[in-house]
Amino acid sequence: MTPLLLSSFTATTCLGRGLDATCEALRHGQSGLQPCAFETVQLPTWLGEVGAIDDERLPGHLAHYDCRNNRLARIGLETDGFAGRVHEAIARYGSNRVGIFVGTSTAGILQTELAYRRRDPLSGALPADFDYRRTHNSFSPAEFTRDYFALKGMAMAISTACSSSAKVFAAAARQIALGTIDAAVIGGVDSLCLTTLYGFASLQLTSTQPCRPYDAGRDGISIGEAAAFALLERADEAVAGDILLQGCGESSDAYHMSSPHPEGLGARLAMTAALRSAALDADDIGYINLHGTATPANDAAEGKAVAALFGKRVPCSSTKGATGHTLGAAGAVEAVVCALALQQGWLPGSPGTRQPDPKIPIQYLVDTRPAELRHALSNSFGFGGSNCSLIFGVVR
């Protein structure tokens, strides 16, 4: 593919709002995970909760979009000067030439859960003020983002579980290559809800302690929430230090509804496709941000795929011990982590991981360390075998 420029990017997670908070935490191996105290949930697990979301207020003309997910989206859009850069792009290209591509897993399902508590006791009808389309619907965060910037062009929501906001990079790149748009606001937003927390607990996938990706004693995930966005444009005027999207690889192994192929088949196909897309070899990659959810099966399968392609040469880590697994936002969050690593010259470690699993033959980083990178790969794999790998580079 023709490389594209990430002319602006931002991330808001439990580590804090924006790039400075993210850098500070990752540099020092800090985690934002806390014992679960969300809503009415009573589960012995840890969460990556973003603070003060309920204090956020949407502008009056967008009040019909009000829900936790869209409030979190607005926080993300207004952080690190990102909205200002989008307005500059709109001025350059026009309101019908900037596309919107947002990944989410559950969107505003919490709004439905809250509405269900207020249903009519006789008929069971949901309250009249509940707006499913603009809150719960998977398209809601994409439509909200388009309306937030008063855009008139294409908008797309991608909901492929935990690969959602990695796949938006590929979808936007295709549209730019086709000439249907000149720039794209891409990203992901997923917020905490009862369905997700109790659902993963029912699958016995949540840990009772902060998650430990790739640890020999790993026993499950810590769920988080996040909003992360990037502005994607052609790279005609890229300068030293700029971050480029260089390759996208997608696959679907469809092995099982909630388990990866045990040999990491889909993961390997996605990584191979990303290398081919970027016209790079495995030896060109200097860091891999692993999907690394800290479940026994997921980490083992991904580890096999990474070992088969890269051996022990490439430093790898999962940053979900810092942010929690932000589900549909994870791909965008970890793309931002890769961009920061490339720009600032360090490799993020893995908070929470104490003893990397010796049965997984990869070079796994526990602690953050300095390193000059040229190319980084980020993995995002979702339920049902929906896989996406992205390759980023820095202009030197």
C-alpha positions as CSV (number, residue, x, y, z in Angstrom):
1,M,0.0,0.0,0.0
2,T,1.0,3.6,-0.4
3,P,2.1,4.9,3.1
4,L,-0.3,7.3,4.7
5,L,0.4,10.0,7.3
6,L,-1.0,10.0,10.9
7,S,-1.0,13.8,11.0
8,S,-2.5,13.8,14.5
9,F,-3.4,11.2,17.1
10,T,-4.6,11.0,20.7
11,A,-5.6,8.5,23.3
12,T,-7.6,8.6,26.5
13,T,-7.5,5.6,28.8
14,C,-7.4,4.8,32.5
15,L,-3.8,6.1,32.3
16,G,-5.2,9.6,31.8
17,R,-6.3,12.0,29.1
18,G,-3.9,12.5,26.2
19,L,-0.4,11.6,25.0
20,D,1.5,13.1,27.9
21,A,-0.3,11.0,30.5
22,T,0.1,7.9,28.3
23,C,3.8,8.5,27.8
24,E,4.4,9.2,31.4
25,A,2.7,6.0,32.6
26,L,4.3,3.7,29.9
27,R,7.8,5.1,30.4
28,H,7.6,4.3,34.1
29,G,5.8,1.0,33.8
30,Q,2.6,2.2,35.6
31,S,-0.8,0.7,35.4
32,G,-4.2,2.5,35.6
33,L,-6.1,-0.7,36.7
34,Q,-8.2,-0.5,39.8
35,P,-10.5,-2.9,41.7
36,C,-13.9,-3.0,40.1
37,A,-16.2,-0.3,41.5
38,F,-18.3,0.4,38.3
39,E,-22.0,1.0,38.5
40,T,-23.8,-1.8,40.3
41,V,-21.3,-4.5,39.2
42,Q,-20.2,-6.9,41.9
43,L,-17.4,-8.9,40.5
44,P,-13.9,-9.7,41.9
45,T,-12.0,-8.2,39.1
46,W,-9.9,-5.2,38.1
47,L,-10.9,-2.5,35.6
48,G,-9.4,0.3,33.5
49,E,-11.9,3.0,34.1
50,V,-11.6,6.5,32.7
51,G,-12.4,9.1,35.4
52,A,-15.1,11.8,35.3
53,I,-16.9,10.6,32.1
54,D,-20.3,11.3,33.7
55,D,-19.2,14.9,34.3
56,E,-18.9,15.5,30.5
57,R,-21.8,17.3,28.8
58,L,-22.5,17.1,25.1
59,P,-23.3,20.3,23.1
60,G,-27.0,21.1,23.1
61,H,-27.5,20.3,19.4
62,L,-26.0,16.8,20.0
63,A,-27.8,16.1,23.3
64,H,-29.8,13.2,21.6
65,Y,-26.5,11.3,21.4
66,D,-25.9,11.5,25.1
67,C,-24.6,8.3,26.6
68,R,-21.3,7.2,28.3
69,N,-19.8,6.0,25.1
70,N,-20.3,9.3,23.2
71,R,-19.2,11.3,26.2
72,L,-16.0,9.4,26.2
73,A,-15.7,9.9,22.4
74,R,-16.0,13.7,22.9
75,I,-13.3,13.6,25.5
76,G,-11.1,11.8,23.1
77,L,-11.8,14.2,20.2
78,E,-11.1,17.3,22.3
79,T,-7.8,16.0,23.7
80,D,-4.3,16.8,22.4
81,G,-5.7,19.5,20.1
82,F,-7.1,16.7,17.9
83,A,-10.4,18.5,17.0
84,G,-8.5,21.5,15.9
85,R,-6.4,19.4,13.5
86,V,-9.6,17.9,12.1
87,H,-11.1,21.3,11.5
88,E,-7.9,22.3,9.6
89,A,-8.3,19.2,7.4
90,I,-11.9,20.0,6.7
91,A,-10.8,23.5,5.7
92,R,-8.3,22.0,3.3
93,Y,-10.4,19.3,1.7
94,G,-14.0,20.2,2.3
95,S,-16.7,18.7,4.5
96,N,-17.6,16.0,2.1
97,R,-14.0,14.8,1.6
98,V,-13.1,13.8,5.2
99,G,-14.4,10.4,6.1
100,I,-15.2,8.9,9.5
101,F,-14.3,5.4,10.5
102,V,-14.9,4.4,14.1
103,G,-14.5,1.0,15.7
104,T,-16.5,-0.2,18.7
105,S,-17.6,-3.4,20.3
106,T,-20.6,-2.5,22.4
107,A,-21.1,1.2,21.6
108,G,-23.6,2.7,24.1
109,I,-25.2,-0.5,25.4
110,L,-25.0,0.9,28.9
111,Q,-27.7,3.3,27.9
112,T,-30.0,0.4,27.1
113,E,-29.1,-1.3,30.4
114,L,-30.1,1.9,32.2
115,A,-33.3,2.3,30.2
116,Y,-34.2,-1.3,31.0
117,R,-34.2,-0.4,34.7
118,R,-36.8,2.2,33.9
119,R,-39.1,0.1,31.7
120,D,-42.9,0.2,32.3
121,P,-43.7,-2.2,35.1
122,L,-46.9,-3.4,33.3
123,S,-46.1,-3.4,29.5
124,G,-42.3,-3.7,29.8
125,A,-41.9,-0.9,27.3
126,L,-38.7,1.1,27.4
127,P,-38.9,4.8,28.4
128,A,-39.9,7.3,25.7
129,D,-36.7,9.2,26.1
130,F,-34.5,6.2,25.2
131,D,-32.9,6.8,21.8
132,Y,-31.5,3.4,20.6
133,R,-30.3,4.7,17.2
134,R,-28.1,7.5,18.6
135,T,-26.8,5.7,21.7
136,H,-26.8,1.9,21.7
137,N,-26.6,1.3,17.9
138,S,-23.1,0.4,16.7
139,F,-23.2,3.2,14.2
140,S,-23.8,5.8,17.0
141,P,-20.1,6.7,17.6
142,A,-19.4,7.1,13.9
143,E,-22.6,9.2,13.4
144,F,-21.9,11.3,16.5
145,T,-18.3,12.0,15.3
146,R,-19.5,13.0,11.8
147,D,-22.1,15.3,13.3
148,Y,-19.7,16.7,15.9
149,F,-17.6,18.0,13.0
150,A,-20.6,18.8,10.8
151,L,-19.2,16.5,8.1
152,K,-21.2,15.5,5.0
153,G,-19.1,12.7,3.7
154,M,-19.0,8.9,4.3
155,A,-19.1,7.5,7.8
156,M,-18.5,3.9,8.8
157,A,-18.7,1.9,12.0
158,I,-16.8,-1.3,12.3
159,S,-17.7,-3.8,15.0
160,T,-15.6,-6.9,14.8
161,A,-15.1,-7.3,18.6
162,C,-11.5,-6.6,19.6
163,S,-10.1,-6.0,16.2
164,S,-12.7,-3.2,15.4
165,S,-10.5,-0.1,15.7
166,A,-7.5,-1.7,14.0
167,K,-9.6,-2.5,11.0
168,V,-10.7,1.1,10.6
169,F,-7.1,1.9,9.5
170,A,-7.4,-0.6,6.7
171,A,-10.9,0.6,5.7
172,A,-9.9,4.2,5.6
173,A,-6.7,3.5,3.7
174,R,-8.8,1.7,1.0
175,Q,-11.1,4.7,0.6
176,I,-8.2,7.1,0.3
177,A,-6.6,4.9,-2.3
178,L,-9.9,4.7,-4.2
179,G,-10.1,8.5,-4.2
180,T,-13.5,8.7,-2.5
181,I,-12.0,10.8,0.3
182,D,-8.9,12.8,0.9
183,A,-8.6,12.3,4.7
184,A,-10.1,10.3,7.4
185,V,-10.9,10.6,11.1
186,I,-10.2,7.1,12.4
187,G,-10.3,5.5,15.8
188,G,-12.2,3.5,18.4
189,V,-14.3,4.1,21.5
190,D,-15.6,1.5,23.9
191,S,-17.0,2.2,27.4
192,L,-17.7,0.0,30.4
193,C,-21.1,-1.7,30.7
194,L,-22.7,-4.5,32.6
195,T,-23.1,-6.7,29.6
196,T,-19.4,-6.8,28.9
197,L,-18.3,-7.2,32.5
198,Y,-20.7,-10.0,33.4
199,G,-20.4,-11.5,29.9
200,F,-16.7,-12.0,30.1
201,A,-17.0,-13.2,33.7
202,S,-19.5,-15.8,32.6
203,L,-16.9,-17.0,30.1
204,Q,-14.5,-17.3,33.0
205,L,-12.1,-15.0,31.2
206,T,-11.7,-12.2,33.8
207,S,-8.9,-12.2,36.3
208,T,-9.4,-11.5,40.0
209,Q,-6.1,-9.5,39.9
210,P,-4.6,-7.0,37.5
211,C,-4.0,-8.9,34.3
212,R,-0.6,-10.3,33.5
213,P,-0.1,-10.7,29.7
214,Y,2.2,-13.5,28.7
215,D,3.0,-14.3,32.3
216,A,3.5,-17.9,33.3
217,G,0.7,-17.5,35.8
218,R,-1.7,-15.4,33.7
219,D,-5.4,-16.2,34.3
220,G,-7.5,-13.7,32.5
221,I,-8.3,-10.2,31.3
222,S,-8.9,-6.9,33.0
223,I,-11.5,-4.9,31.0
224,G,-10.9,-1.3,30.3
225,E,-12.5,1.6,28.3
226,A,-10.9,4.1,26.0
227,A,-11.2,6.6,23.2
228,A,-8.4,6.9,20.7
229,F,-8.3,8.7,17.3
230,A,-6.0,9.5,14.5
231,L,-6.2,11.8,11.4
232,L,-5.1,9.9,8.3
233,E,-3.9,11.8,5.2
234,R,-1.7,11.3,2.2
235,A,2.0,11.5,3.1
236,D,3.1,13.9,0.3
237,E,4.6,16.4,2.7
238,A,5.8,14.1,5.5
239,V,8.8,15.4,7.5
240,A,11.3,13.8,9.9
241,G,9.5,12.4,13.0
242,D,6.2,11.9,11.3
243,I,4.4,8.6,11.7
244,L,3.2,6.6,8.7
245,L,0.7,3.8,8.3
246,Q,2.7,1.5,6.1
247,G,0.8,-1.8,6.0
248,C,-2.5,-3.5,6.9
249,G,-3.2,-7.2,7.1
250,E,-6.5,-8.8,7.8
251,S,-7.6,-12.4,8.1
252,S,-10.5,-14.5,9.4
253,D,-9.7,-18.0,10.7
254,A,-13.3,-18.5,12.0
255,Y,-12.0,-21.3,14.2
256,H,-14.3,-20.7,17.2
257,M,-16.7,-18.0,18.4
258,S,-14.5,-17.0,21.4
259,S,-11.2,-18.9,21.1
260,P,-8.3,-18.3,18.7
261,H,-6.9,-21.0,16.4
262,P,-4.6,-22.9,18.8
263,E,-1.7,-22.6,16.4
264,G,-2.3,-18.9,15.8
265,L,-3.2,-19.5,12.1
266,G,-5.3,-16.3,11.7
267,A,-2.7,-14.2,13.6
268,R,0.0,-15.5,11.3
269,L,-2.0,-14.8,8.2
270,A,-2.7,-11.2,9.3
271,M,0.9,-10.4,10.2
272,T,2.1,-11.9,6.9
273,A,-0.5,-9.9,5.0
274,A,0.6,-6.7,6.8
275,L,4.3,-7.3,5.9
276,R,3.3,-7.9,2.3
277,S,1.2,-4.7,2.3
278,A,4.1,-2.7,3.6
279,A,6.7,-4.4,1.3
280,L,8.7,-5.3,4.4
281,D,10.4,-8.4,5.7
282,A,10.1,-9.8,9.2
283,D,13.7,-8.5,9.9
284,D,12.5,-5.0,9.3
285,I,10.2,-4.9,12.3
286,G,11.7,-3.5,15.5
287,Y,8.9,-3.9,17.9
288,I,5.6,-5.8,18.2
289,N,2.7,-4.6,20.3
290,L,1.0,-7.9,21.0
291,H,-2.8,-8.4,21.3
292,G,-1.8,-10.1,24.6
293,T,-5.1,-10.3,26.6
294,A,-3.6,-12.4,29.4
295,T,-5.8,-15.4,28.8
296,P,-3.9,-18.7,28.6
297,A,-5.2,-19.6,25.2
298,N,-4.9,-16.2,23.5
299,D,-1.4,-15.5,24.5
300,A,-0.2,-19.0,23.7
301,A,-1.7,-18.9,20.2
302,E,-0.5,-15.5,19.3
303,G,2.9,-16.3,20.7
304,K,3.2,-19.4,18.4
305,A,2.4,-17.2,15.4
306,V,4.9,-14.5,16.4
307,A,7.6,-17.1,17.1
308,A,7.0,-18.7,13.7
309,L,7.4,-15.4,11.8
310,F,9.9,-13.5,13.9
311,G,11.6,-15.9,16.3
312,K,13.1,-14.3,19.4
313,R,14.7,-11.5,17.5
314,V,11.9,-8.8,17.8
315,P,11.1,-7.3,21.2
316,C,7.4,-7.7,22.0
317,S,5.0,-6.6,24.7
318,S,1.4,-6.2,25.5
319,T,0.3,-2.9,27.1
320,K,-3.0,-4.2,28.3
321,G,-1.5,-4.5,31.8
322,A,-1.4,-0.7,31.8
323,T,-4.7,0.1,30.1
324,G,-6.8,-3.0,30.5
325,H,-8.3,-4.6,27.4
326,T,-10.3,-1.8,25.9
327,L,-12.1,-4.2,23.5
328,G,-13.3,-2.3,20.4
329,A,-11.0,0.6,21.2
330,A,-7.9,-1.5,21.7
331,G,-6.6,-1.4,18.1
332,A,-6.6,2.4,18.1
333,V,-5.1,2.7,21.5
334,E,-2.3,0.4,20.7
335,A,-1.7,2.0,17.3
336,V,-1.1,5.2,19.3
337,V,1.3,3.4,21.6
338,C,3.3,2.2,18.6
339,A,3.3,5.8,17.2
340,L,4.7,7.1,20.5
341,A,7.3,4.4,20.7
342,L,8.5,5.2,17.2
343,Q,8.5,9.0,17.8
344,Q,10.1,9.0,21.2
345,G,12.5,6.1,21.0
346,W,11.4,3.6,23.6
347,L,9.9,0.2,23.8
348,P,6.9,-0.1,26.3
349,G,7.1,-2.8,28.9
350,S,4.3,-4.9,30.3
351,P,3.0,-3.7,33.7
352,G,1.7,-6.6,35.8
353,T,3.8,-9.3,34.0
354,R,6.3,-10.8,36.4
355,Q,7.6,-14.0,34.8
356,P,7.1,-14.3,31.0
357,D,5.9,-17.8,30.1
358,P,9.0,-19.9,29.2
359,K,6.8,-22.0,26.9
360,I,6.2,-19.1,24.6
361,P,9.5,-18.6,22.7
362,I,9.5,-14.9,22.0
363,Q,11.5,-11.9,23.3
364,Y,9.0,-10.5,25.8
365,L,9.6,-7.2,27.5
366,V,8.6,-6.7,31.1
367,D,10.3,-3.3,31.5
368,T,10.3,-0.2,29.3
369,R,13.6,0.4,27.6
370,P,15.1,2.9,25.1
371,A,15.4,1.9,21.5
372,E,15.6,3.6,18.1
373,L,12.9,2.1,15.9
374,R,12.0,2.3,12.2
375,H,9.0,0.0,12.0
376,A,6.5,-1.4,14.6
377,L,3.7,-3.9,14.2
378,S,0.5,-3.9,16.2
379,N,-1.8,-6.9,16.6
380,S,-5.5,-6.9,17.3
381,F,-7.6,-10.1,17.3
382,G,-11.3,-10.4,17.9
383,F,-13.9,-13.1,18.7
384,G,-14.8,-15.3,15.7
385,G,-11.3,-15.1,14.4
386,S,-11.4,-11.5,13.1
387,N,-7.8,-10.5,12.9
388,C,-5.9,-7.4,12.0
389,S,-2.2,-6.4,12.0
390,L,-0.9,-2.9,11.3
391,I,2.6,-1.7,10.5
392,F,3.7,1.8,11.4
393,G,7.0,3.6,10.5
394,V,8.7,6.9,11.4
395,V,10.2,9.3,8.8
396,R,13.9,9.7,9.5
